[in-house]
Amino acid sequence: VGTMQRRTDVELKDHSITGGKHQVEEPLKRSVAQICRETSNVKKMYIGIASGSDAIGAMERRIDEYKREEGINEMIALYKSSSQDNVREVEGALVEYFAKHERSINRTGGGGGRDSEGPNYYVYLALRRWG
């Protein structure tokens, strides 16, 4: 089902699924849309990539000044792969799909980050929840 930890002021959850990029894109779009629907308490959303041996540690390393300034207080690992290319393509598809979402705070078109170390790669959803 996934794990949850709070190591910082950000709640970190691993709900990652695996599979080929074409298998996971539509289910992930539905998941993000459900989490960020208008009736939710989500005020801001950001889709990004993290890497490392586990999702919690990988996301924790991605908490930066921009996310802190935006008030991000929850991060959810959505997709896990050993292929950096697959993760970049899935992230790019999600960022493009949600680009016009009023709560999106992504600044690049997806895949705009630096190369990662691995061994696992994750697409994550960072959120600012109120209430």
C-alpha positions as a Markdown table, in Angstrom:
| # | Residue | x | y | z |
|---|---|---|---|---|
| 1 | Val | 0.0 | 0.0 | 0.0 |
| 2 | Gly | 2.9 | 2.3 | 0.6 |
| 3 | Thr | 4.8 | 3.9 | 3.4 |
| 4 | Met | 4.6 | 7.3 | 5.1 |
| 5 | Gln | 7.1 | 9.2 | 7.1 |
| 6 | Arg | 7.7 | 12.8 | 8.3 |
| 7 | Arg | 11.4 | 13.5 | 8.6 |
| 8 | Thr | 11.0 | 17.2 | 8.1 |
| 9 | Asp | 8.1 | 19.6 | 8.0 |
| 10 | Val | 7.0 | 17.8 | 4.8 |
| 11 | Glu | 5.0 | 14.6 | 5.0 |
| 12 | Leu | 6.5 | 12.0 | 2.6 |
| 13 | Lys | 4.5 | 9.1 | 1.2 |
| 14 | Asp | 5.5 | 6.2 | -1.1 |
| 15 | His | 2.5 | 5.2 | -3.2 |
| 16 | Ser | 4.6 | 4.4 | -6.3 |
| 17 | Ile | 3.4 | 2.1 | -8.9 |
| 18 | Thr | 5.6 | 0.3 | -11.5 |
| 19 | Gly | 5.2 | -0.6 | -15.1 |
| 20 | Gly | 5.9 | 0.5 | -18.6 |
| 21 | Lys | 5.4 | 4.2 | -19.3 |
| 22 | His | 2.4 | 3.6 | -21.6 |
| 23 | Gln | 0.7 | 1.4 | -18.9 |
| 24 | Val | 1.1 | 4.0 | -16.1 |
| 25 | Glu | 0.4 | 7.4 | -17.8 |
| 26 | Glu | -3.4 | 7.3 | -17.8 |
| 27 | Pro | -3.7 | 5.8 | -14.2 |
| 28 | Leu | -1.3 | 8.4 | -12.9 |
| 29 | Lys | -3.2 | 11.3 | -14.6 |
| 30 | Arg | -6.4 | 10.0 | -12.9 |
| 31 | Ser | -4.6 | 9.7 | -9.6 |
| 32 | Val | -3.2 | 13.3 | -9.7 |
| 33 | Ala | -6.6 | 14.7 | -10.9 |
| 34 | Gln | -8.3 | 12.9 | -8.0 |
| 35 | Ile | -5.8 | 14.2 | -5.4 |
| 36 | Cys | -6.0 | 17.8 | -6.8 |
| 37 | Arg | -9.7 | 18.0 | -7.6 |
| 38 | Glu | -11.4 | 21.3 | -6.9 |
| 39 | Thr | -13.1 | 20.0 | -3.7 |
| 40 | Ser | -9.8 | 19.0 | -2.2 |
| 41 | Asn | -7.7 | 21.1 | 0.2 |
| 42 | Val | -4.8 | 21.1 | -2.2 |
| 43 | Lys | -3.8 | 24.7 | -3.0 |
| 44 | Lys | -0.6 | 24.1 | -5.0 |
| 45 | Met | 0.9 | 21.1 | -6.9 |
| 46 | Tyr | 4.3 | 20.3 | -8.4 |
| 47 | Ile | 5.3 | 17.3 | -10.4 |
| 48 | Gly | 9.0 | 16.3 | -10.3 |
| 49 | Ile | 11.6 | 13.5 | -10.4 |
| 50 | Ala | 13.7 | 12.1 | -7.6 |
| 51 | Ser | 16.2 | 9.3 | -7.5 |
| 52 | Gly | 17.8 | 7.1 | -4.9 |
| 53 | Ser | 17.5 | 3.7 | -3.3 |
| 54 | Asp | 14.1 | 4.5 | -1.7 |
| 55 | Ala | 11.3 | 6.9 | -2.4 |
| 56 | Ile | 11.2 | 8.6 | 1.0 |
| 57 | Gly | 14.9 | 9.5 | 1.0 |
| 58 | Ala | 14.8 | 10.5 | -2.7 |
| 59 | Met | 12.0 | 12.9 | -2.2 |
| 60 | Glu | 13.5 | 14.3 | 1.0 |
| 61 | Arg | 16.6 | 15.3 | -1.0 |
| 62 | Arg | 14.3 | 17.2 | -3.5 |
| 63 | Ile | 13.0 | 19.6 | -0.8 |
| 64 | Asp | 14.5 | 22.9 | -1.9 |
| 65 | Glu | 14.1 | 26.6 | -1.3 |
| 66 | Tyr | 11.5 | 26.9 | -4.0 |
| 67 | Lys | 9.3 | 24.2 | -2.5 |
| 68 | Arg | 9.7 | 25.7 | 1.0 |
| 69 | Glu | 8.8 | 29.2 | -0.3 |
| 70 | Glu | 5.7 | 27.7 | -2.0 |
| 71 | Gly | 4.7 | 26.1 | 1.3 |
| 72 | Ile | 4.9 | 22.4 | 0.1 |
| 73 | Asn | 4.0 | 20.2 | 3.0 |
| 74 | Glu | 3.3 | 16.8 | 1.4 |
| 75 | Met | 5.2 | 14.8 | -1.2 |
| 76 | Ile | 3.8 | 11.5 | -2.8 |
| 77 | Ala | 5.9 | 9.1 | -4.9 |
| 78 | Leu | 3.7 | 8.1 | -7.8 |
| 79 | Tyr | 5.9 | 6.1 | -10.1 |
| 80 | Lys | 9.0 | 4.1 | -9.7 |
| 81 | Ser | 11.3 | 2.8 | -12.5 |
| 82 | Ser | 14.9 | 1.8 | -12.9 |
| 83 | Ser | 14.9 | 3.7 | -16.2 |
| 84 | Gln | 15.6 | 7.4 | -16.0 |
| 85 | Asp | 14.3 | 7.8 | -19.5 |
| 86 | Asn | 10.9 | 6.3 | -18.7 |
| 87 | Val | 10.6 | 8.4 | -15.6 |
| 88 | Arg | 11.5 | 11.6 | -17.5 |
| 89 | Glu | 8.9 | 10.7 | -20.2 |
| 90 | Val | 6.1 | 10.0 | -17.6 |
| 91 | Glu | 7.0 | 13.2 | -15.7 |
| 92 | Gly | 6.9 | 15.2 | -18.9 |
| 93 | Ala | 3.5 | 13.8 | -19.9 |
| 94 | Leu | 2.1 | 14.6 | -16.4 |
| 95 | Val | 3.6 | 18.1 | -16.4 |
| 96 | Glu | 2.2 | 18.8 | -19.8 |
| 97 | Tyr | -1.2 | 17.4 | -19.0 |
| 98 | Phe | -1.5 | 19.5 | -15.8 |
| 99 | Ala | 0.3 | 22.6 | -17.2 |
| 100 | Lys | -2.9 | 24.7 | -17.3 |
| 101 | His | -4.1 | 23.4 | -13.9 |
| 102 | Glu | -4.7 | 26.5 | -11.7 |
| 103 | Arg | -2.8 | 24.9 | -8.8 |
| 104 | Ser | 0.4 | 23.9 | -10.8 |
| 105 | Ile | 3.6 | 25.6 | -9.8 |
| 106 | Asn | 5.9 | 23.8 | -12.2 |
| 107 | Arg | 8.3 | 26.2 | -13.8 |
| 108 | Thr | 9.8 | 24.1 | -16.6 |
| 109 | Gly | 8.1 | 21.8 | -19.1 |
| 110 | Gly | 9.1 | 18.6 | -17.3 |
| 111 | Gly | 12.4 | 16.8 | -17.4 |
| 112 | Gly | 14.2 | 20.1 | -16.9 |
| 113 | Gly | 16.2 | 19.0 | -13.9 |
| 114 | Arg | 19.7 | 17.7 | -13.6 |
| 115 | Asp | 20.7 | 14.1 | -14.3 |
| 116 | Ser | 20.1 | 11.8 | -11.3 |
| 117 | Glu | 22.2 | 9.0 | -9.7 |
| 118 | Gly | 19.7 | 6.2 | -9.4 |
| 119 | Pro | 19.4 | 3.3 | -8.8 |
| 120 | Asn | 15.7 | 3.9 | -8.8 |
| 121 | Tyr | 13.9 | 6.9 | -10.3 |
| 122 | Tyr | 10.6 | 8.3 | -9.0 |
| 123 | Val | 8.0 | 10.7 | -10.3 |
| 124 | Tyr | 6.5 | 12.5 | -7.3 |
| 125 | Leu | 3.7 | 14.9 | -6.6 |
| 126 | Ala | 4.5 | 17.7 | -4.2 |
| 127 | Leu | 1.5 | 19.5 | -2.6 |
| 128 | Arg | 0.6 | 22.5 | -0.5 |
| 129 | Arg | -2.4 | 21.4 | 1.6 |
| 130 | Trp | -4.4 | 23.8 | 3.7 |
| 131 | Gly | -6.6 | 22.9 | 6.6 |
